[in-house]
Amino acid sequence: MTSKQYNYSGWTAFSIATLLLLQGTMAMSAQAANASKSGHRVLMIEMTPALCNLQPTRSRMRQCLEGYSLTVSGLDMGYGESCGRGSEPRITPLQLKVVNRIMPDTTVRTQAWQRYGACSPLSSSNYFRQITNYAGALKLPNELNTGNSYTVLKSRFIGQMTSLNSGMTPASVDLICQAGTQRQMILTDVHVCYEGSEFGNCHNVVDNCGSKFVISGGK
């Protein structure tokens, strides 16, 4: 697999918080704060170059065209799924600037809201604020953001995740892979699990990557 240097306009691998500086101008409401104190949460992170290559139907999505390294596909709040059919999330222009950095595609934001956010007691603005709160505090291994392709040991990758994020355990991370053209397992999704505002254990684990997998930086 050859490597390709991408223009990474998404997250940094050192700290996602550096891309969410505008977030400080939007104070969390009491409603969102109360919702974050308890309950199972799953932040769903997509490995954008891998999915853009493996699923050609995604090729016209903004994150594929602009070379994002990572994007968020949603936040499962634990209230159920698919409650908001037909509803559209309402986000202020200022908040949209922040959310766009990690969820640039309008369809992805709408699907996340309809599938997960609408089932929660939060407004759409507070739901996406929850996403930026979790993403803003999360740190990820450098290999996810270099534009190169790597084969990594699962144990090493999980070790890096837990070292970078205080309170995270191996049970807080669920790795999801797809088979590539050479039958190598390619990392496509990282699910990070929380109990309220703290890291928790993942439920309904997929964990199908095996002992090693490829982090794809492009074609």
N, C-alpha and C positions, 0 to 999 in steps of 0.2 A: 504494500500500500504506500503510495507516494504522499508526501505532505504538501500542503498548500497554505500560504500565509493569508489569513483572512483580515479584513478590516473590522476589528472587534468593537462594535458600537454598543454591545450589551454590557454584561457584568465584568468586573475585574476578578481575577482569581485570588487576589490578596484580601480584598474586603469589598463586599457588595455595597457596603454603607457609603463608600465614596461616590457612588453614582446616585445616591438618594439624598443629596444635600438639601434639595428643596423641601424634603419631607418635614424638616424642622419648622417650616412656616405653617404647617397644618396640625394643630393640636388634636390629639385623639379625643373623641367625645366620650362622655360617661358611658354611653351605650356600648361602644366598642371596647372600652376598658373593662367593663364588667364581663363581656363575652369572652375576653382573653384570659380571665382568671382561672377558668376551669374548662375541661372538655378536651376531647381528642381532636387534634388538627393534623392535616397532612399537606405540606407544601410540595407541590409537584413541579419538578424542574426538568426541562427537556434539553438534551444535548443537540442543539440545533443543526450543526453540520452533518451529524450522523443521520438524523431524521430527514433532512433535505435530500440526502443522497439515497437513502433507503426507500423513501416514499415520494416518487416523482410528482404526485398530485400536489405536494407542498411547494413545488419549485417557484411558484409565483407569490408565495407569502412574503411579507415584508422582511421577516427575520432571515429568510433564505437569500433574498435579493441583496440585502444590506450586510450580510456576513456576521450576524450575531453568533456568539459562541454559546450562549446559554439564554434560555427564556423560561418564564414561568407559564405553566398551562392552567394552573388553578390552585385553589386552597379548599380542601375538603374540611368543612367546619364540624362535621360529625352530626349534622341535623337531618340527614337524608339526602336524596338526590332527585334531580329533575322536577323541581317544584315551580320553575319560572318559565314555562313554555310561552314563547311569544313576547316576554318582557325584555326591555332594553335597560341596561345599567345607565344610571345618570351620574356623570362625573364632571366636576368643574374643570374648566380649561387648565387651571393651575395644577390640579391633581393629575390630570391627564398627562402633563409633561413628565411627571414622576413615574406614573404607571407605564408610560410608553417605553421607558428605559429597560423594562424587564418583560413587558407584555405588549409588544408593538403592533400586533395584529388585532384589528377590531373584532373579527369573527371569534378569535380565541377568547377575548375578554367577554364577549356576549355569551359564549358557550359556558365559560366558567361561572358567570353570574347565574345563568339559567339552571345549570346543573347543581351547583353547590351554594352559591350566595343567597339565592332566593329562598332556600329552605331554612336559612338562619334568621334570627330576629334582627339582623343588621340591615341598614339601608345599603344601597349599592356603593355609596361613597365610603361608608365605614367598612364594608367588605373589602374593597380594594386597598383601603388604608391598612387593614390587617395584613394583607399580602405584602405591602411595602415594608411594614414593620418587621415581619419575619425575615423577608429577604434582606433587609438592611442590616440585620444583625448577624447574618450567616456568612461564614468564610468557607471557601472551597479550595481544593488543591490546585497548584499552579498548572498542572498538565491540562486542565480543562480550558485554558484560555491562551494557549500559545500559538494556535494555528497549525500545529504539527500533530501527527498521529503517533500514538504510543500504545504498546502492549504493556499492561500493568497487572500486577498481582492484586487480587481482591483484598487480601489481608493488608497489603501496603496501603492501598487506597483508603480503606476503612480506618486504618491507623492514622493516616493523615487527617481525615475528617474529624476524628475524635480529638486529635491533638490541637487542631485549629479552633475547636468550638468547646468551650468549657461546659461541662455537664452532659455532653453528648456521649452516648455509649454505642457500641456496634448495633444494638437493637433499635437504635433511633434512625437507622438508614436502611432503605430498601432499594437495591439496585436492579434495574430492569434492562435486559439486552435483547437484541435481535441478531439472527445469524446473517452474516454478510455473504458476499459472492464466493469467498474462499472458505466458507463455513466457520469463520472466526466469529466469536461472539462480540458484538459491538454495543457499547454502552449507549442507550437511548434516553433513559430516564433515571433521575435520582429523586426518590421520595424521602423527605425529611419529616419525622414525626414528632409531635409535641403533645404535652399535657398542659393546656393553658399556655402560659408564656415560657414554660420550661421544656427542655427536650424530654420526650417520652418514648415508649416502645411502639414500634409499628405493628399494626394488626393486618390481617389479610395479606401477608407478605408474598411477593412474587419471587424475588431473589434467584433469578434464573441465569446469572452470568457465569457461573462456574468459578473455578479457582483463579482464572485470569481472563482478561477481556481487552478489547481495543477501545481507546479513546480516539475518536476520529476528528481530525482537524480539517477535513475537506476531501475532495476527490484525489 
